[in-house]
Amino acid sequence: MKPAIKVENLSKQYRLGTVGTGSFAHDMNRWWHTVRGKENPYLKIGETNDRTTKGNSEYVWALENINFEVPKGEVLGIIGKNGAGKSTLLKLLSRVTAPTTGSIKARGRIASLLEVGTGFHPELTGRENVFLNGAIMGMTKKEIQSKFDEIVDFAGCERYIDTPVKRYSSGMYVRLAFAVAAHLEPEILIVDEVLAVGDVEFQKKAIGKMKEVSEGGGRTVLFVSHNMASIEQLCDSCVLLENGTVKAVDTTNKIIEMYISGNLKKSEITLQDRKDRKGDQKIKIEKVSFYNSDNLKIDSILTGQELRIRLDYKAIDKFDLNKVKVSIGVRNKKGEVLFNCPSNIFNYENELDLNGSLDLLIPKFPLLEGVYTYTIFIEVDKVVSDWIQEAGNFTVVGGDFYGTGKLPTSGNQSMLVDYTWETKS
Amino acid sequence: MQDSLQNEDWDIEIYPKSKLLDLNLKEVWRYRDLLKQFVRRDFVSVYKQTVFGPLWFFVQPILTTIMFMVVFGGIAKMSTDGMPQAVFYLSGIVLWNYFSTAFSGTSNTFASNAGVFGKVYFPRLITPVSIVVSKLLTFAVQFTLFIVVYLYYLFFVETNILPNSLILLTPVLILMTAGLALGLGLIITSLTTKYRDFKFLLGFIIQLGMYATPIIYPANTITDPKIKLAIMANPMSSIIETFRFAYLGVGNFSWVGLFYSFGFMVVVLITGVITYNRVEKKFMDTV
């Protein structure tokens, strides 16, 4: 089959800092080079886009030499960490801005949902906005008219359709906007995390619609999201971006695995800056690290080895350990809980110091090869003190659990238990 | 994939830069429904939640005319070429208003549409054109006001108003004003995306432009030839003078002046569209 999209040597350079006299001087220099028929002098000096390190150049490559093809009818996921270049790539694909070098070629109309409700005017009624928004997305009046009832029905706001959208609840606003977008019928659709809107019921509806769009019409869809569950549900294959370059193109499962494991760079994860935690922070976890039986820090865990997970904490008071419940829960990448290790099934006699560490000891680590995420939970007197979901993840490498050099080969299994077989006659 | 030679039938090709004259007018035409929607939005949203609706468009020219009658006619006692003040001022204000609102509207295209431009692709030329068209609707309302006042003076008041066949040029004059406003607006908006210095001049330029155009005074009262040359170098001057001559029969109409304005408009419009087209592609990076 012919590819629907072909991306060749695509690069995008951005200049950092403010626009002012400094950039004006660069513009003049660039113009002077062009006049003399020379190459743009600033194209050579760009640096890789790594936010965390301070660079020497004012220019960074948000994307550098991207190459890939998307066959017609495929749903392609684009994943990568914040700043990997996903949004830049989508902006180039949807023609919001032009590339610095390289080209994109496509067959058919491209419509993009970088954000729903673009161009909604608050003073206009729902009806008027459907027509306006549809037209912005490239639909003709006829097309919108023929789908109008469907759109209103999908959004579920028939009663409000002749009321200005500024009176809408935010949920209703977003639903109407998504409904218009969902009824676009381009050959190529570009979607950026719009599914993160609305309530659970509407999200399901939205994913269903996306699936229908991609399966029914043989349409090509590019889908960007941080939500691995919806990526896994929708996409056939994925592109993994890292620091503005394509790290891999492969099937969804492989890429997700790679993405998750790529996030674990160090065996030690600091949690001080995590904002998505719950609880009153009477005891606060600051750091997580993994150790083997020789008390050496490890990056990945070997199946069957002795594992020590150390939580460094800070407490506001000395608490009796019997009143504290600390737990680590481990999930697989589908989000299914594999096991929890709550501390309150044992009795303790000591109390917790103001700071120190809590160690979880697992004598024989039972999980098979793969990437797993863990959640940390602490409560004091039955009040949540610190709760960090998906605090981090770790990679497990197959190891010699049974001391025989062999492991069970059944594909569905992810956990091992200690066992022996005996015979009696 | 397959044989790459067969793959060259692409519908969309995106490159860093487009060719100088690759204006993609075909695509603009395909998006004409969007143009209609934009015009509708601009026109309708202005008088939402009002009782009198578009009638409010009458207020501005009426008040301006009264103010001119008091300040320039009453206090400064400036000549109106023997015409009734109301008709004389209104004939200038209506057309100038169209020019100045369309010009300031289009020269803000990038700044005021950054949100939409940053999210969706459509031919960017649609937006400034829609501004010029929606201001045309406002103009139509105000032009009606002028015609009503004009007919009143023509038939019920003893004056020396002398309409002539040049009235037939009205649509041409309106188109020239529209083209001029669009072209200049496109140039200004292209210049101000990255460096906003020009923005500070704009309000001043428009105000100055009104005095450099024979609106509150007839062009033939200027005696100094240098000043007259300067005033007539302003492409709006001939348009206003022709308009006045056609309806009132006064002023110094000349075909040369009109053709000069027309040529000026064509050059400005082409330059505007080309610069806009060049800036438009990467405007989101610098706005």
Interface residues (C-beta under 8 A of the other chain):
Chain A: M1 K2 P3 K6 Y14 V19 S23 F24 D27 E69 P71 K91 L92 L93 S94 R95 V96 T97 A98 P99 T100 T101 G102 S103 I104 K105 A106 R107 G108 R109 I110 S112 L114 E115 T118 G119 H121 E123 L124 E128 F131 L132 A135 I136 M137 G138 M139 T140 K141 P164
Chain B: M1 Q2 Q6 N7 D9 W10 D11 I12 E13 I14 Y15 P16 K17 Y31 D33 L34 K36 Q37 F38 R40 R41 V44 S45 K48 Q49 G115 V116 F117 G118 K119 V120 Y121 F122 K194 Y195 K281 K282 F283 M284 D285 T286
